[in-house]
Amino acid sequence: MSKKFNYIYEKLVDDKNDIIGHIAYSIYKQDKIDYITSKKEENLEIKNKILIPFHEISSTASSIEAYKIKAEIVMQAFFENTISEIYSDIEKETKENYTQLIKDTIKPLTSGFWKSFWAGLLSAFIFALVIAAIAFILQFQNSTINVTVDKNKTEKTTK
């Protein structure tokens, strides 16, 4: 008895670069494994003749189209998942780069506490020296500074 071959591969796969066809064929193979498993659970001996109904149903034009549609859905889900992951990675990397850029930009503009403390102390000391120098110059030039403070009094007038 010669073995009857199923030519579903040629029906599903157009050429070696047909990814959708290869995915459809793998879906077909999974269905075949499920069919064989179900027959084993029924305690049936797996022979070629028990696969004939499966081959006939899976080789119909509607089954071939269904396998290709399932393959396209798998492919679409794969692409959507891949794009989502790439988008998340790009977004995360962009945020990290942006945060680092801001830190690198701000760091030179800010100084530490002690650096600011000593700069403030030095500027206060220089300011005090300038005031003292002005007072010293005015003292020895016989210059005087008169400051008058008038206090306005409001008087209540009674009639």
CORKA-V75457 format. One record per backbone hydrogen bond with DSSP energy under -0.5 kcal/mol. CO is the residue of the C=O (numbers start at 1). NH is the residue of the N-H. E is the energy in kcal/mol with one decimal. If there is no record, write none. Layout:
# CORKA-V75457
co->{CO | CO}
nh->{NH | NH}
e->{E | E}
This chain:
# CORKA-V75457
co->{3 | 5 | 7 | 8 | 9 | 12 | 15 | 17 | 18 | 19 | 20 | 21 | 22 | 23 | 24 | 25 | 26 | 27 | 28 | 29 | 30 | 31 | 32 | 33 | 34 | 35 | 36 | 37 | 38 | 39 | 40 | 45 | 47 | 47 | 48 | 48 | 49 | 51 | 52 | 53 | 54 | 55 | 57 | 60 | 61 | 62 | 63 | 64 | 65 | 66 | 67 | 68 | 69 | 70 | 71 | 72 | 73 | 74 | 75 | 76 | 77 | 78 | 79 | 80 | 81 | 82 | 83 | 84 | 85 | 86 | 87 | 88 | 89 | 90 | 91 | 92 | 93 | 94 | 95 | 96 | 97 | 98 | 99 | 100 | 101 | 102 | 103 | 104 | 106 | 106 | 107 | 112 | 113 | 114 | 115 | 116 | 117 | 118 | 119 | 120 | 121 | 122 | 123 | 124 | 125 | 126 | 127 | 128 | 129 | 130 | 131 | 132 | 133 | 134 | 135 | 136 | 137 | 138 | 138 | 139 | 144 | 145 | 146 | 148 | 149 | 150 | 152 | 153 | 155}
nh->{5 | 7 | 11 | 12 | 13 | 14 | 18 | 19 | 22 | 23 | 24 | 25 | 26 | 27 | 28 | 29 | 30 | 31 | 32 | 33 | 34 | 35 | 36 | 37 | 38 | 39 | 40 | 41 | 42 | 44 | 43 | 47 | 50 | 51 | 51 | 52 | 52 | 55 | 56 | 57 | 58 | 59 | 60 | 64 | 65 | 66 | 67 | 68 | 69 | 70 | 71 | 72 | 73 | 74 | 75 | 76 | 77 | 78 | 79 | 80 | 81 | 82 | 83 | 84 | 85 | 86 | 87 | 88 | 89 | 90 | 91 | 92 | 93 | 94 | 95 | 96 | 97 | 98 | 99 | 100 | 101 | 102 | 103 | 104 | 105 | 106 | 107 | 108 | 109 | 110 | 110 | 116 | 117 | 118 | 119 | 120 | 121 | 122 | 123 | 124 | 125 | 126 | 127 | 128 | 129 | 130 | 131 | 132 | 133 | 134 | 135 | 136 | 137 | 138 | 139 | 140 | 141 | 141 | 143 | 142 | 146 | 147 | 148 | 150 | 151 | 152 | 154 | 155 | 157}
e->{-0.5 | -0.6 | -0.9 | -2.1 | -3.0 | -0.6 | -1.9 | -1.5 | -2.2 | -2.6 | -2.7 | -2.5 | -2.1 | -2.0 | -2.4 | -2.7 | -2.1 | -2.3 | -2.4 | -2.5 | -2.6 | -2.4 | -2.6 | -2.6 | -2.3 | -1.9 | -2.2 | -2.0 | -0.9 | -2.3 | -1.8 | -0.8 | -1.1 | -0.8 | -0.9 | -0.6 | -0.5 | -2.7 | -2.5 | -2.4 | -3.0 | -1.3 | -1.2 | -2.5 | -2.4 | -2.3 | -2.6 | -2.0 | -2.5 | -2.6 | -2.2 | -2.3 | -2.2 | -2.5 | -2.6 | -2.7 | -2.6 | -2.3 | -2.6 | -2.8 | -2.5 | -2.6 | -3.0 | -2.3 | -2.4 | -2.7 | -2.8 | -2.5 | -2.6 | -2.7 | -2.8 | -2.6 | -2.7 | -2.7 | -2.3 | -2.4 | -2.7 | -2.8 | -2.7 | -2.4 | -2.4 | -2.4 | -2.4 | -2.7 | -1.9 | -2.7 | -2.4 | -0.7 | -1.0 | -1.3 | -0.6 | -2.0 | -2.7 | -2.6 | -1.9 | -2.4 | -2.4 | -2.3 | -2.2 | -2.2 | -2.0 | -2.4 | -2.3 | -2.2 | -2.0 | -2.3 | -2.3 | -2.4 | -2.5 | -2.3 | -2.5 | -2.4 | -2.4 | -2.4 | -1.9 | -1.6 | -0.5 | -0.6 | -1.4 | -0.6 | -0.6 | -0.6 | -0.5 | -0.6 | -0.5 | -0.8 | -0.5 | -0.6 | -0.6}
